[in-house]
Amino acid sequence: MDSNSGLFVGLDIGTCLTKVCYRVGRNGTTHDIFLGSTTSPDVCSTTSTTIPSGLYYPPDSNVPLWGDDITDARLSMNFDSCRLVRYWKSGLQPGSHSYMDIVAKSQLLKLNIDQFPFQMAVHLLNRLFFDESALLKLTMRRASCNLGDVCLVFGKPSGWQMSTYKVFQDAAESLGFTRRQIKFFSETEAFFREYLKSGESLSKDDAIVIADCGGYTVDIDAYQIVGLDEDKKSVTQVSPAGILPLSLPYGSESVWPIAKQYFRSLLEEKNDYIEDHIKRILDDLLPLWIWQIQKAKNIPGHLASDNCYVFYHALIRADETRSPPWSAGMLRIPLKIIVGFFEEASIDPIVSELRIFIKRLPIKPVRVILGGGYSMMSIVKDAFFELGKELNIKFCQHQDSKPVAAGAVDMAANPDIVESRLLKSSYSILTKFPWSEKEGPREIYQPSRNQFDHSWEFKAHDWMGKVGEKISSKQIFTSDSNEYLWRERFVREYDDLSWQETINAWDVHPGPGRFTVPKKLQGAQCETITLNVDFRKKISDHSVLRKKKGYFYIRYSLELHLDGDSLTFLVKTKDKNGNHYIVEIDDLGTTISSVILTGDCAQTREERSSNISKSTIATRVSSSSTCGSHVKASSQNIGINTSPDDASSQACNSVNPVTPTPTLVDPFEKIEYDSVNLNLLLDQHHISSQELEDPFSSHYPRQKSDLYKPARRPRKGMKSKKAPTLETPQVPRPTTLDDIGLPRSDGSQSIDEPSSLVLPLPSPVVPEDTIVVRRRKISFTTPARFG
């Protein structure tokens, strides 16, 4: 796309509201789009730059209504609130508070859950580009742009998996956009980019905290100014401030459980409502009341004269004996109760997490920038500003309530301003590649050969070294620099040109300066991605491949292209004549399953000393018999076929459907232990930053045995002999894993299923720079540190 042409469109599809911005050319001016009313394709109202992110499915149509059309539908007699889908975005992320609610809604409507974001995106893109009165049609005509010159930029919460947003890409591609025209950027980074335009005075090395208070989550991230043009007083380069972002549940989702219990107690108080009516009242009121109550203090006259809020519902009966009294169809709740709900369930936890986040930063931030609709509520703003006084940090309110869309446009048009960043994902294939603090970020990582299961190993790490070190905006991680390191697999028939490639993606990392999994990252998900590789459309006859041992075989390499938060996999190969073939696979279109990362092998001092004495002998006996079977079982768990006829001949074998299991493919990288020991350790030492004593240190205190007896004085004329003693001698530092022993459960503690599947390890030598479950320079016997 030429620097002076092209149309950049930023889309911020939020939980409650949606906003769109655009820019013509990379150096143009960013403009808001007034979405307005969609009642008629010939009428475009310019009343608002946002539109509700809701869908209504009429009983007689499969095409949902959206925007202001829903307002018109509410006036009809056959309006059914059960067919209204709101806050669907909060249910996209598996495990979220409203995930099951959205699933239930999809079952009621007999639709797939992906249909909600898909149809919302289709409606929005049609309104922008394809309707008769498309909002950007005239702009494209004036700029001499066609559909191929458009770059769509979606904002993505930083803590969400990329697979969650696959449906937005599918919607855009169904309308004619190509994959290369679609980008995803972190919402907090886009917010920060927009904040830089405010012109506020900044100095080099200043740290800025961003708190984007959206309709479902508060996204918190920190950035540092590492490049500054003194003449123009403008920022030329920024970097993450060396700490993981937070994405915390907020707003209506966190208040609902408390409010629901309170509402139910009111309705059940006098036993004058049947259960069916109670459910109907709760289902109708709860999705609506939270947002209205939260903004009530900011809107004059929004409250009743008696400082109560009134909820209207036909099933509410008149009851003058209540305080305040209920009229027919009206339920009155005192405002102080509503505010108490909100403070207890939303504001207090968010303020507490933000306080911890700021204190964990390597340098003290100079200011905290608040944005989003929730941050403009007086009750939220007051709580945040009180925290600023406590920490002596300036809190500022951004003037734009939805700055993500404009910031995303600027990031797509000028990606080189933020050149130094921590990668949001790292992809590995059975890796032992060590990460060193002394090494800076690199664009190419070399693979190595795994001696156990004959598979190739390489990893693109997300621990990107020093803050401020320059990284290109587009990262390429490859294993094809040397062709002799390419992977191999036999092709016995034509259909063998289609197979699955398994990749493990660690979605989170402790960040620079962290030695182990932080307390807030317990339960972090480790994604297992399966790429569906298919060369059958590229290679018409497999006889063009090379031969080995009487069989045709294919040699191929894998590349990972990272552009912002968007990732693309490239599988490359060539035939015996030197013709090259490339298959491009979007990471959003892959099969993804997840397992829970429970932590590392760190133990408490008591557990460590007891486990070493108990399990060393047992481990030595069992290790020799299980070493060979461990690798085979581990490979089967992640889906790799290790049959005898294939194991010696394939570099990366075909895989079965992925099952989320905590396998130990690499004894130095992928280790999972029971969460009970880890939680106990983290609770005791994470906050206090106390270091565990090394049981192998000469300074470690050792108790004398009860059976210890002093030696008798030898008789005169006899040689002195040392009296036998059962005192435990000082244990030398072990050199192999079998000398260390694995932590074992005594059966009294509950162990999660993934931990129960951990297999014994083989007995390689423990290196000094071993990386064990996101921990650097810590071997199994080195005490963990908590910062």
C-alpha positions in Angstrom: 0.0 0.0 0.0 1.5 3.3 -1.0 2.3 5.8 1.7 0.0 8.5 0.1 -2.9 6.2 -0.7 -5.0 3.6 1.0 -7.8 3.7 3.5 -7.2 2.7 7.1 -10.3 1.8 9.1 -10.2 1.1 12.9 -13.0 -0.8 14.5 -13.6 -0.9 18.2 -16.4 -3.4 18.7 -17.0 -3.1 22.5 -19.2 -4.9 24.9 -21.7 -2.1 25.0 -20.9 0.3 22.2 -19.1 0.2 18.8 -17.0 3.0 17.3 -15.3 3.3 13.9 -12.6 5.7 12.7 -10.8 6.1 9.4 -7.8 7.8 7.8 -7.0 8.3 4.1 -3.2 7.7 3.6 -0.6 7.0 6.2 0.0 10.7 7.0 -3.6 11.8 6.8 -6.0 13.0 9.5 -8.1 10.5 11.5 -11.8 11.1 11.4 -14.7 9.6 13.5 -17.6 8.0 11.6 -21.0 9.0 12.7 -22.8 5.7 12.5 -26.2 7.2 13.4 -29.4 5.4 12.6 -29.8 2.4 10.4 -33.6 2.5 10.0 -33.4 3.3 6.3 -30.4 2.8 4.0 -31.2 6.2 2.4 -31.1 8.1 5.7 -27.9 8.7 7.7 -28.3 10.4 11.0 -25.3 12.2 12.5 -26.3 12.1 16.1 -23.6 9.8 17.5 -20.2 8.3 16.7 -21.1 5.1 18.6 -23.8 2.5 18.1 -25.0 -0.2 20.6 -23.3 -3.6 20.1 -26.6 -5.5 20.3 -28.5 -7.9 18.1 -32.2 -8.7 18.0 -33.4 -11.9 16.3 -37.1 -11.5 15.1 -39.2 -14.6 15.4 -39.9 -14.6 11.6 -36.4 -13.8 10.3 -32.9 -15.3 10.5 -31.3 -11.9 9.8 -30.8 -10.0 13.1 -31.6 -6.3 13.6 -28.9 -4.1 15.0 -28.2 -0.5 16.1 -31.2 1.8 16.2 -33.4 -0.8 14.5 -33.6 -2.6 17.9 -35.2 0.6 19.3 -37.9 0.5 16.7 -38.5 -3.2 17.3 -39.0 -2.6 21.1 -42.1 -0.5 20.2 -43.8 -3.5 18.4 -46.3 -5.7 20.1 -44.5 -9.0 19.4 -41.1 -7.9 20.9 -39.5 -10.7 22.8 -36.7 -9.7 25.1 -35.4 -13.3 25.1 -34.4 -12.9 21.5 -32.3 -9.8 22.3 -28.6 -10.5 22.5 -26.5 -8.0 24.4 -23.0 -8.1 25.9 -22.2 -11.0 23.6 -18.6 -10.0 23.4 -18.0 -10.8 27.1 -19.1 -14.4 26.3 -16.6 -14.9 23.5 -13.7 -15.7 25.9 -14.1 -19.2 27.3 -14.2 -19.1 31.1 -15.5 -15.6 31.3 -18.4 -14.8 33.7 -21.0 -14.6 31.0 -19.7 -17.3 28.8 -22.4 -19.8 29.9 -25.1 -17.1 29.6 -24.2 -16.5 26.0 -24.1 -20.2 25.3 -27.6 -20.6 26.8 -28.8 -17.7 24.6 -27.3 -19.4 21.5 -29.1 -22.6 22.4 -32.4 -20.8 22.8 -32.0 -19.2 19.4 -30.6 -22.4 17.9 -27.5 -20.6 16.7 -23.8 -21.1 17.1 -22.2 -18.7 19.6 -19.9 -17.4 16.8 -22.9 -16.1 14.9 -23.3 -13.1 17.2 -19.9 -11.5 16.5 -20.0 -12.7 12.9 -23.3 -11.0 12.1 -22.4 -7.9 14.0 -19.3 -7.5 12.0 -21.1 -8.2 8.7 -23.8 -5.5 9.6 -21.1 -3.0 10.5 -18.9 -3.6 7.4 -22.0 -3.5 5.1 -22.9 -0.2 6.7 -19.4 1.1 6.0 -18.7 -0.2 2.5 -21.6 -2.1 0.7 -25.0 -0.5 1.5 -26.6 1.8 -0.9 -25.7 4.7 1.4 -22.5 3.3 2.7 -20.7 5.7 4.9 -17.3 5.3 3.3 -18.4 5.0 -0.3 -17.9 8.7 -1.1 -14.6 8.8 0.8 -13.3 5.9 -1.2 -14.4 7.5 -4.4 -12.7 10.8 -3.6 -9.5 9.1 -2.6 -9.6 6.8 -5.7 -9.5 3.7 -3.5 -11.0 0.3 -4.2 -11.8 -2.5 -1.7 -8.2 -3.9 -2.1 -6.8 -0.6 -0.7 -8.6 -0.9 2.6 -6.9 -2.0 5.8 -9.2 -3.1 8.5 -7.8 -2.8 12.1 -9.6 -4.5 15.0 -8.9 -3.7 18.6 -8.3 -6.8 20.8 -8.1 -7.0 24.6 -4.5 -7.8 25.4 -5.3 -10.8 27.6 -7.6 -12.6 25.1 -6.5 -15.4 22.8 -6.2 -14.6 19.1 -8.5 -17.6 18.4 -11.3 -15.6 20.0 -11.2 -13.1 17.2 -11.2 -15.6 14.3 -14.9 -14.9 13.7 -14.2 -11.2 12.9 -11.7 -12.3 10.2 -14.2 -14.8 8.8 -16.9 -12.0 8.6 -14.5 -9.7 6.7 -13.3 -12.4 4.3 -16.9 -13.4 3.6 -17.5 -9.9 2.2 -14.4 -9.9 0.0 -11.5 -8.7 2.2 -8.3 -10.7 2.1 -6.3 -11.9 5.1 -3.5 -9.4 4.5 -6.0 -6.6 4.8 -7.0 -7.5 8.3 -5.0 -6.7 11.4 -5.4 -7.0 15.2 -3.8 -4.7 17.7 -3.9 -4.6 21.5 -6.5 -2.2 22.8 -4.2 -0.8 25.5 -1.4 -0.1 23.0 -3.9 1.6 20.7 -5.2 3.7 23.6 -1.6 4.7 24.5 -0.9 5.6 20.8 -3.9 7.9 20.8 -2.8 9.4 24.2 0.5 10.4 22.7 -1.3 12.9 20.4 -2.5 14.9 23.4 0.7 16.9 23.4 1.4 16.5 27.1 5.0 17.0 28.2 6.9 13.8 28.6 10.5 12.9 29.3 12.6 10.0 28.3 12.3 6.9 30.5 8.9 8.1 31.8 6.5 5.2 32.5 2.8 5.6 31.7 0.1 3.3 33.0 -3.0 2.8 30.8 -6.3 1.8 32.4 -9.0 1.2 29.7 -12.3 0.8 31.6 -14.6 -0.9 29.1 -18.0 -2.3 29.5 -16.7 -5.8 30.5 -13.1 -5.5 31.6 -10.6 -3.0 32.8 -7.4 -3.5 30.7 -4.3 -2.3 32.5 -0.9 -2.0 30.8 2.3 0.1 31.2 4.6 1.7 28.6 7.9 3.5 28.8 9.2 6.3 26.7 12.5 5.2 25.2 12.9 7.6 22.3 12.1 11.4 22.3 12.6 14.1 19.7 13.7 17.0 21.9 13.2 19.6 19.1 9.6 18.6 18.2 8.9 17.4 21.8 7.3 14.3 20.3 7.7 10.6 21.2 9.6 8.6 18.6 9.8 5.2 20.4 8.0 3.5 23.2 8.2 0.1 24.8 6.3 -2.0 27.3 7.5 -1.2 30.8 8.5 -4.8 31.5 5.4 -6.2 33.1 2.4 -8.2 32.0 -0.9 -6.5 31.2 -3.9 -7.2 33.3 -7.5 -7.8 32.0 -9.9 -7.8 34.9 -13.6 -8.5 35.0 -15.6 -5.3 35.6 -18.9 -3.7 35.5 -22.2 -5.6 35.3 -20.7 -9.1 35.1 -19.1 -8.8 38.5 -22.1 -7.2 40.2 -24.7 -9.6 38.9 -24.2 -12.4 41.4 -24.6 -10.0 44.4 -27.5 -8.1 42.9 -29.3 -11.3 41.9 -29.2 -12.6 45.4 -30.5 -9.3 46.8 -33.3 -9.1 44.2 -34.3 -12.7 44.9 -34.4 -12.1 48.7 -36.8 -9.1 48.1 -39.1 -11.1 45.9 -39.1 -14.1 48.3 -39.5 -12.1 51.4 -43.3 -12.4 51.7 -43.7 -15.5 49.6 -46.1 -13.7 47.2 -44.2 -14.5 44.0 -43.9 -17.9 42.4 -40.6 -19.2 41.2 -41.4 -18.8 37.5 -42.2 -15.1 38.0 -39.0 -14.6 40.1 -36.9 -16.0 37.2 -38.7 -13.9 34.6 -38.2 -10.7 36.7 -34.5 -11.4 37.2 -33.9 -12.4 33.6 -35.5 -9.2 32.4 -34.1 -6.7 34.9 -30.5 -7.8 35.5 -29.2 -7.3 32.0 -30.5 -3.7 32.1 -30.2 -2.2 35.5 -26.5 -2.2 36.2 -25.4 0.3 33.5 -28.4 2.5 34.2 -27.7 2.7 37.9 -24.0 3.3 37.4 -24.5 6.3 35.3 -27.4 7.6 37.4 -25.2 9.8 39.6 -23.9 11.6 36.5 -27.3 12.4 34.9 -29.3 15.1 36.7 -32.9 14.1 37.3 -32.2 10.5 36.5 -33.1 9.4 40.0 -36.5 9.7 41.7 -37.1 12.3 44.3 -36.8 9.9 47.2 -33.2 9.0 46.1 -34.3 5.6 44.8 -34.1 4.0 41.4 -37.3 2.5 39.9 -37.3 -0.7 37.9 -40.3 -1.2 35.7 -41.7 -4.7 35.2 -45.3 -5.9 34.7 -45.0 -8.7 37.2 -44.2 -6.3 40.1 -47.2 -6.0 42.5 -48.1 -3.0 44.5 -47.0 -3.2 48.1 -47.3 -0.1 50.3 -45.9 -1.9 53.3 -42.4 -2.1 51.8 -39.8 0.7 52.4 -39.7 2.4 50.0 -43.2 1.3 48.8 -43.7 -0.5 45.5 -46.4 0.7 43.1 -47.9 -1.7 40.5 -45.2 -2.5 38.0 -42.5 -0.5 39.8 -39.8 -1.8 42.0 -37.9 0.9 44.0 -34.4 0.2 45.3 -32.5 2.8 47.4 -29.5 4.2 45.6 -27.1 3.6 48.5 -27.7 -0.1 48.2 -27.0 0.0 44.4 -23.8 2.0 45.0 -22.7 -0.5 47.7 -23.1 -3.4 45.2 -21.0 -1.6 42.7 -18.2 -0.6 45.1 -18.0 -4.1 46.7 -18.0 -6.1 43.5 -16.3 -3.8 41.0 -14.5 -0.7 42.2 -12.7 -2.1 45.3 -11.1 -5.2 43.5 -10.1 -3.1 40.5 -8.4 -0.4 42.7 -6.6 -3.1 44.7 -5.3 -4.8 41.5 -4.2 -1.5 40.1 -2.3 -0.7 43.3 -0.4 -4.0 43.1 0.3 -3.5 39.4 1.8 -0.1 39.9 4.0 -1.3 42.8 5.4 -4.2 40.7 6.6 -1.9 38.0 10.4 -1.6 37.7 10.1 2.2 37.8 7.5 4.4 39.3 5.1 5.7 36.7 4.7 9.5 36.2 0.9 9.2 35.5 -2.0 6.9 35.0 -4.3 7.5 32.1 -8.0 6.5 32.5 -10.2 5.9 29.5 -13.5 4.2 28.6 -17.1 4.9 29.5 -16.9 3.5 33.1 -14.0 5.8 34.0 -16.2 8.8 33.4 -18.6 7.8 36.2 -18.0 10.0 39.2 -17.9 7.0 41.6 -15.2 5.3 39.6 -13.2 8.4 39.0 -13.2 9.4 42.7 -11.9 5.9 43.7 -9.1 6.1 41.1 -8.1 9.6 42.1 -7.9 8.6 45.7 -5.5 5.9 44.8 -3.4 8.5 43.0 -3.2 10.6 46.2 -2.2 7.5 48.1 0.6 6.6 45.7 1.5 10.2 44.8 0.9 9.6 41.1 -1.0 11.9 38.8 -4.2 10.3 37.4 -5.6 11.8 34.2 -8.9 11.3 32.4 -8.6 11.0 28.6 -11.1 13.2 26.8 -12.2 10.5 24.4 -14.3 7.8 26.0 -13.4 5.3 23.2 -9.9 6.1 21.9 -9.1 2.6 20.7 -10.4 2.9 17.2 -8.4 6.1 16.4 -5.3 4.6 18.0 -5.6 1.4 16.0 -5.7 3.5 12.8 -2.5 5.2 13.8 -0.8 2.0 14.6 -1.7 0.5 11.3 -0.6 3.6 9.3 2.6 4.1 11.2 3.7 0.8 12.8 7.3 1.9 13.4 6.6 4.3 16.2 6.2 1.5 18.7 9.2 -0.6 17.6 10.1 -2.2 20.9 7.5 -4.5 22.4 7.1 -7.8 24.2 5.6 -10.4 22.0 2.1 -11.3 23.1 2.6 -15.0 22.1 5.5 -17.4 21.7 5.3 -20.6 19.7 7.5 -23.6 20.3 7.9 -27.1 19.0 9.4 -29.4 21.6 12.1 -26.8 22.4 15.2 -26.8 24.5 16.4 -23.5 23.1 17.7 -21.5 26.1 16.8 -17.9 26.6 19.6 -15.8 28.0 19.2 -12.4 29.7 22.4 -11.3 27.9 21.0 -11.9 24.4 18.9 -9.3 22.8 15.8 -9.8 20.7 16.5 -11.7 17.5 14.5 -12.2 14.4 15.7 -15.7 13.6 15.9 -18.7 15.9 17.7 -21.8 14.9 16.3 -25.2 15.5 18.0 -28.2 17.2 17.5 -31.9 17.0 15.7 -33.8 19.8 17.6 -37.0 20.6 14.6 -38.7 22.2 11.7 -38.6 19.6 13.6 -37.5 16.5 11.7 -34.3 16.1 13.0 -30.8 15.3 12.9 -28.2 17.9 12.7 -24.4 17.8 10.9 -21.7 19.7 10.1 -18.0 19.2 10.3 -16.7 22.8 8.1 -14.0 24.2 10.7 -12.8 26.7 12.2 -10.1 24.6 15.2 -9.0 26.6 16.0 -5.4 27.5 13.3 -2.7 27.5 13.9 -0.3 24.6 15.9 -2.6 22.4 14.7 -2.0 18.8 12.6 -4.7 17.2 11.3 -4.5 13.7 7.5 -4.1 13.4 7.2 -7.4 11.6 8.9 -10.4 13.2 9.8 -13.6 11.4 10.7 -16.8 13.3 12.0 -19.5 11.0 13.7 -22.9 10.9 14.7 -22.8 7.2 18.0 -21.0 7.3 19.8 -24.3 6.7 18.0 -26.8 4.5 19.6 -29.8 6.2 17.7 -28.8 9.3 14.3 -29.1 7.5 11.7 -31.5 8.9 10.9 -34.7 7.0 8.0 -37.1 6.7 7.3 -40.0 4.5 4.7 -39.8 1.7 3.4 -43.3 0.9 0.4 -42.1 -0.9 -1.0 -38.8 -2.3 -3.2 -38.1 0.7 -0.1 -38.1 2.9 0.6 -34.6 1.6 -2.0 -33.5 4.1 -1.2 -33.7 7.8 -1.4 -31.9 11.1 1.5 -30.0 12.7 1.3 -29.5 16.5 2.6 -26.3 18.1 2.5 -25.2 21.7 1.8 -21.5 22.4 2.5 -20.1 25.8 0.0 -17.3 26.1 1.5 -15.6 29.1 4.9 -15.1 30.6 6.2 -13.7 33.9 8.0 -10.8 32.2 11.6 -9.5 32.7 12.9 -9.8 36.3 10.4 -12.5 37.3 11.9 -15.9 38.3 8.7 -18.0 38.4 5.0 -17.9 37.6 3.5 -14.9 39.5 0.6 -15.5 41.8 -1.9 -13.7 39.5 -0.9 -16.0 36.6 -1.8 -19.2 38.3 -4.0 -21.2 36.0 -2.6 -19.5 32.9 -3.5 -21.3 29.7 -1.0 -23.1 27.5 -2.5 -23.3 24.1 -1.9 -26.3 21.9 -2.2 -25.3 18.2 -2.7 -27.8 15.4 -1.9 -26.5 12.0 -3.8 -28.3 9.1 -1.1 -28.5 6.5 -2.3 -29.5 3.0 0.0 -29.5 0.0 -2.4 -31.5 -2.3 -3.6 -28.3 -4.0 0.0 -27.3 -4.6 1.6 -30.6 -5.6 -0.5 -32.6 -8.1 1.7 -35.7 -8.1 3.7 -36.8 -5.1 6.2 -38.6 -7.4 7.9 -35.3 -7.9 9.3 -35.6 -4.3 12.6 -37.1 -3.4 13.0 -40.7 -2.4 14.6 -42.3 0.7 14.6 -46.0 1.6 12.2 -46.8 -1.2 9.6 -44.2 -0.1 8.9 -40.7 -1.2 9.4 -38.1 1.5 8.8 -34.4 1.9 11.2 -32.0 3.5 9.6 -28.8 4.8 10.2 -25.8 7.1 8.0 -23.7 9.2 7.9 -19.9 9.5 5.9 -17.7 11.9 5.2 -14.2 10.8 4.1 -11.8 13.6 2.6 -8.5 12.6 1.2 -6.7 15.6 -1.0 -9.2 17.3 -1.7 -11.0 14.0 0.2 -14.2 13.2 0.6 -16.3 10.0 2.3 -19.6 9.6 4.1 -20.5 6.4 5.1 -24.1 5.5 7.7 -24.3 2.8 8.9 -27.2 0.8 10.5 -28.1 -2.6 10.5 -31.1 -4.9 13.5 -33.0 -6.4 13.6 -30.5 -9.3 14.0 -27.5 -7.0 10.5 -26.2 -7.5 9.3 -24.4 -4.3 5.8 -24.7 -2.8 4.4 -22.6 0.0 1.2 -23.1 2.1 0.1 -20.1 4.1 -2.0 -20.9 7.3 -3.7 -18.3 9.4 -3.2 -19.0 13.1 -6.9 -18.0 13.7 -8.0 -20.9 11.5 -6.2 -23.6 13.4 -7.5 -26.1 15.9 -6.7 -24.9 19.4 -7.1 -26.7 22.8 -5.8 -25.5 26.1 -4.4 -27.0 29.3 -3.8 -25.2 32.5 -0.3 -24.2 33.5 -0.2 -24.8 37.3 3.3 -23.5 37.9 6.8 -24.8 38.3 8.6 -27.3 40.4 9.3 -25.0 43.3 8.6 -26.5 46.7 8.5 -25.3 50.3 11.6 -26.0 52.4 9.9 -28.8 54.4 8.5 -30.5 51.3 11.8 -30.3 49.5 13.9 -31.8 52.2 11.4 -34.6 52.9 10.9 -35.4 49.2 14.6 -35.7 48.5 15.1 -38.2 51.2 12.0 -40.2 50.3 12.0 -40.3 46.6 15.7 -40.4 45.5 16.0 -44.1 45.8 12.6 -44.9 44.3 13.3 -42.6 41.4 16.6 -44.2 40.7 15.0 -47.6 40.5 12.1 -46.6 38.3 13.9 -44.2 36.1 15.7 -46.8 34.1 12.5 -48.7 33.3 10.4 -45.6 32.5 12.9 -43.4 30.6 12.2 -45.0 27.2 8.4 -45.3 27.7 8.2 -41.7 29.0 9.2 -40.2 25.7 6.8 -42.4 23.8 3.9 -41.7 26.1 4.7 -38.0 26.1 4.7 -37.9 22.3 1.4 -39.7 22.2 -0.2 -37.3 24.6 0.5 -34.3 22.4 -0.7 -36.2 19.3 2.6 -37.2 17.7 2.6 -40.7 16.1 5.7 -42.6 17.2 5.1 -46.0 15.7 8.3 -48.0 15.2 8.3 -47.7 11.4 7.9 -43.9 11.6 9.9 -42.9 14.6 13.3 -43.3 13.0 12.4 -41.9 9.7 10.2 -38.8 10.4 11.5 -35.6 11.7 8.0 -34.4 12.7 5.4 -37.1 12.5 1.8 -36.9 11.7 -0.5 -36.1 14.6 -3.8 -37.2 15.9 -6.5 -34.8 17.1 -5.1 -32.8 19.9 -6.1 -33.6 23.4 -5.3 -31.0 26.1 -2.9 -32.9 28.3 0.0 -31.6 30.3 2.7 -33.7 28.6 6.4 -33.6 29.5 7.9 -33.7 26.0 10.9 -31.7 27.1 12.2 -32.5 30.6 13.7 -29.0 30.8 10.7 -26.9 29.6 7.3 -28.3 30.1 7.0 -29.4 33.7 3.7 -29.4 35.6 3.3 -30.1 39.3 0.3 -30.2 41.6 -1.3 -26.9 42.2 -1.5 -27.5 46.0 2.2 -27.2 46.6 2.5 -24.3 44.2 -0.4 -22.4 45.8 1.0 -22.9 49.2 4.4 -21.7 48.1 3.1 -18.6 46.4 0.8 -17.6 49.2 3.7 -17.8 51.7 6.4 -16.1 49.7 5.0 -14.1 46.8 3.9 -11.0 48.6 6.6 -10.9 51.3 9.4 -11.5 48.7 11.1 -13.9 51.0 13.7 -16.2 49.5 13.6 -19.9 50.2 16.7 -21.5 51.8 18.7 -23.9 49.7 18.7 -27.3 51.4 22.0 -28.1 49.7 23.7 -25.0 51.0 26.4 -25.4 53.7 24.5 -22.7 55.8 21.3 -24.7 55.8 20.4 -25.7 59.4 20.2 -29.4 60.1 18.7 -31.1 63.1 20.5 -33.8 64.9 19.0 -37.3 64.9 17.4 -38.6 68.1 19.5 -41.7 67.7 22.7 -39.8 67.8 25.1 -40.8 70.6 28.6 -39.4 71.3 31.5 -41.7 70.7 33.1 -43.3 73.7 36.6 -42.4 74.6 38.9 -45.1 73.4 40.7 -47.3 75.9 44.3 -46.7 76.6 46.5 -48.3 74.0 43.7 -48.9 71.4 43.3 -47.0 68.1 40.6 -44.5 68.0 37.5 -45.5 66.0 34.6 -43.3 65.0 31.4 -44.3 66.6 28.6 -45.3 64.2 26.0 -42.7 63.9 22.7 -42.3 62.1 23.0 -38.5 61.7 22.0 -37.4 58.3 25.1 -36.3 56.4 25.2 -33.1 54.3 23.7 -33.9 51.0 25.9 -32.9 48.0 24.4 -31.0 45.2 22.9 -33.6 42.8 24.0 -33.5 39.1 21.0 -35.4 37.6 17.3 -35.2 37.9 17.1 -38.7 39.4 19.4 -37.5 42.3 16.9 -34.7 43.0 13.6 -36.6 43.1 10.2 -35.3 42.1 7.6 -33.9 44.4 5.1 -36.5 45.4 1.7 -36.2 47.0 0.9 -38.0 50.2 -2.7 -38.7 49.1 -4.3 -36.4 51.6 -4.2 -33.4 49.4 -6.4 -32.9 46.4 -4.5 -33.1 43.1 -5.9 -31.7 39.9 -6.2 -34.0 36.9 -3.4 -32.5 34.8 -1.0 -32.9 37.7 -1.9 -36.5 38.2 -0.8 -37.2 34.6 2.8 -36.1 35.2 5.2 -38.9 34.2 8.7 -39.6 35.8 11.5 -37.9 34.0 14.5 -39.4 32.4 17.9 -38.7 33.9 19.8 -36.1 31.8 22.4 -33.8 33.4 20.9 -30.6 34.9 22.4 -27.6 33.1 23.2 -24.4 34.8 20.9 -22.3 32.5 17.9 -24.5 32.5 14.5 -22.9 31.7 11.8 -24.7 33.7 8.2 -23.6 33.1 8.8 -19.9 32.4 11.7 -19.6 34.8 15.2 -18.6 33.8 18.5 -19.6 35.4 16.8 -21.8 37.9 17.5 -25.5 38.1 15.4 -28.0 40.1 17.5 -27.5 43.2 17.9 -23.7 43.1 15.4 -21.9 45.4 12.7 -19.9 43.7 12.6 -16.1 44.1 9.6 -14.0 44.2 9.7 -10.3 43.4 
